[in-house]
Amino acid sequence: MVTKDVSMPVTTPKMSAMPRSREFRNALGRFATGVSVVTTKHHDRTHGMTANAFLSVSLEPPLVLVSLDNRCQMHQLLPVTGLFGVSVLAEGQESLSNHFAGRAVEGLHVNFITRHNVPLLDGAVAYFVARVVNAHLEGDHTLYIGHVEHFEFCDARPLLFYAGNYQQMSR
């Protein structure tokens, strides 16, 4: 016997035969992610960009992946520097996410820490320093695989992103 739980609202998913760019992006936005900032150093200058396309690939060896739009400056830099950092942002670091996403935040002072000569954002919940070991061009993005050479983390709460908005964890 099949019963229906009436306490949960039933919704009909929106469907599209061919994904249109905005609708496809909206559908992908239903996957909650953390927010990270990818950083590298080139000619003694720190470069960073907000990315929610960061994930683990392998535990042995320790590999991570960042997906970068082929039009962004970081895509031009990683093949040259060969080394990148990922700072997983904490709750309350929305201004850093906005800043590194290209939305100016007046009066913002960015504090960096350095690990293995790679700049990382102070106050993040986790840090990874990785050496680029592979890159895969896929559509309008390139997937950069990095071998993790250093990591640290703390028990703070992460900044989350869902449906185009910042979110917070609830207990």
N, C-alpha and C positions, 0 to 999 in steps of 0.2 A: 504494500500500500504506500503510495506517495502522498506526503502531506506538504502543504505550502505554509511556510513561516510567514504569518501575516504581519509580524513586527518589522519586517524588512521591506522597504518600498521596492516595488518592481519597476525597473526602468528598461526601456527598449534602447539598445545601443544604436547610435547613428552609424549608418553604413554608406560606403561609397565604393562604386565599382572601380574607379580609377582614382588613386589618391591625388587630390589637389594639394598643393604645397601648404596652404594655411590650414586646411582641415587635417592634413597628415600631421602637421606640427601640433595642432590641438590634441589629436589622439595620442601622440607620443608624450605630450605634457601630462597625461594621466598616470604616468609612471613617476612616482615620487623619487627624487634623487637628493643626494647631498650636493653641496656647492663647494667647488674647489677653485683655487687659483694656480695656474701653471706659470712657473717662472724660469728664467734662464739669465745668464749673464753673457754679454757680448761686448767686447772692447771696453771692459770695466763699467758698463752701463747695465742696469737691471731692467728687464722686460718682463711683463706679466699680463695674463689674460684670464678672465673668468671662464671656467669650463665645468659643465655638469656631466660631460661625457668622459668620466674617469672610472676605471674598474680594474679589478684584479684579473689576471690572466692565469697565473700559475703560482703555486706555493714552492715547488722545487723544480726548477730554480725560481726565485722570487721575481715575478714579472708583473708589470702593470701596463695599462693602455690608456692613452689620451687620444681623443678624436678631435682633430683640428680642421676647421674650414680652410680650404685651399687658398682663400683670399686673405687670410689673416697674417699679420706680421710674424707671429710665432711659428707658423708653418715655414716661413723663409729662414728663421733662425735655428730651429732644432737640428736640421741637417748640418749646419755650420758648427754649432756649439757642442752637439752630441750629448749634452747633459741637461737635465731639467729637474725642477722641483715641483712638488704638488703640496699645497697647503689646504687641508680640508677645513673649511671655515666653521667657526663656532656660532651659536646663537648670538645675536647682537653684532655680527660683523657684516650686516647687509651693506653698509656704506663701502666696505672694501670690495664686496662683490660688484656693486654698481660702478665703483671707480675703475676696476679692471675690466669691466664690460664696456667701457667707453662712455659712461654717463658721469660727467664731472660732479664731484662732491665738494662744494666750497668749504674751505678750511680743514679738509682732511689731511692729517699727517700720517703717513704710512711708516710703520716700524718693521724693519726686517731683522731677521736673525740669519746667520749663515751656517750652513752645514756642508762640508766637503766642497767649499767654495761656491755653493749655490745659494742664492737668496731665497728665504722663505718668510711667510708672514707671521709675525709675532702674535701669539694668542690663539692660534688654530688648534683644533682638537687632534690632528694627526699631520705628520710630515713624512714625505717620501723624497728621496733623491735617487734619480735613476739615470742610467746611461742608455742612450738609444741603441737598440740592437737590431731593429727592423722597422720598416715603414711600408704600409700597404695603401696605395691609392685606391679609394673606393668611392665612386660617385663624386660629389663635390667636397669630400673630406679625405684626409689622410689619417690612417690609424698608426700612431707611433707606439711601438712596443719598447718598454724600458726595463732593463735589469736593475732591480732595486739594490743600491749600494748602501743606503742608510734609511732608517725609519725610526720614528718616535711617536708616541701618542699619550693622551691623558684622558681622564674620565669626564670631561666637560660635554655639554650637549651640543650636537651639530646643528648647523643651519640647514634647513631643508627647502626644497623647491618643488612645487606642485601646481600644475595648471596655470603657469605663468606668474605665480606669486610665491613669496617667501612664506615658509611655514615653520612651526615649532613643534617639537615632540610633546606629546602629552602622556602622562603616566597611565 
